[in-house]
Amino acid sequence: MELRRILARNVLRRRKALDLSQEELADLAGMDRTWLSQLETTKAAVSIDIIEKIARAFEVDPAELLRAEP
């Protein structure tokens, strides 16, 4: 599975599990909500810096966001 899809799926699942809106996560990560929406729908290419910001907002290791589930 391509990394962009894995990241999108993991961000969306974790955000919903924490009961956060896109707006709330975007605020926590210091990014724009529309950009986060594009990330979750695989329409945006993502930099390492963005992955790090989102991981910090979730308080997880960035590698967790790129880990494919079996």
C-alpha positions in Angstrom: 0.0 0.0 0.0 1.4 3.4 -0.8 2.6 5.6 2.0 0.2 8.5 1.2 -2.8 6.2 1.7 -1.4 4.7 4.8 -0.8 8.1 6.3 -4.2 9.4 5.3 -5.9 6.3 6.8 -3.9 6.5 10.0 -4.5 10.2 10.5 -8.2 9.9 9.9 -8.6 6.9 12.2 -6.6 8.4 15.0 -8.4 11.8 14.7 -11.8 10.1 14.9 -10.7 7.8 17.7 -9.8 10.9 19.7 -13.1 12.6 18.7 -11.4 15.5 17.1 -12.7 17.5 14.2 -10.5 18.4 11.3 -10.5 22.0 12.6 -9.4 20.9 16.1 -6.6 18.7 14.8 -5.5 21.4 12.4 -5.3 23.9 15.3 -3.3 21.4 17.4 -0.9 20.8 14.5 -0.6 24.4 13.4 -1.9 23.9 9.9 -4.9 24.8 7.8 -8.0 22.6 8.0 -8.5 22.5 4.3 -5.0 21.2 3.9 -5.6 18.5 6.5 -8.7 17.5 4.5 -6.6 17.1 1.4 -4.1 15.0 3.4 -6.9 12.7 4.7 -8.2 12.2 1.1 -4.7 11.6 -0.3 -4.9 14.7 -2.5 -1.9 16.4 -0.9 1.7 15.4 -0.9 3.1 15.5 2.6 6.5 16.6 3.9 8.3 15.2 6.8 7.7 18.4 8.7 3.9 18.0 8.3 4.1 14.4 9.5 6.1 15.6 12.5 3.5 18.3 13.3 0.6 15.9 13.2 2.5 13.3 15.3 3.2 15.9 17.9 -0.5 16.9 18.0 -1.4 13.2 18.5 1.5 12.8 20.9 2.9 9.7 19.0 6.1 8.8 17.2 5.9 10.0 13.6 6.6 6.4 12.5 3.3 5.3 13.9 1.5 7.4 11.3 3.3 5.6 8.5 2.9 2.1 9.8 0.6 -0.2 7.7 -1.8 -2.3 9.7 -2.0 -6.0 8.7 
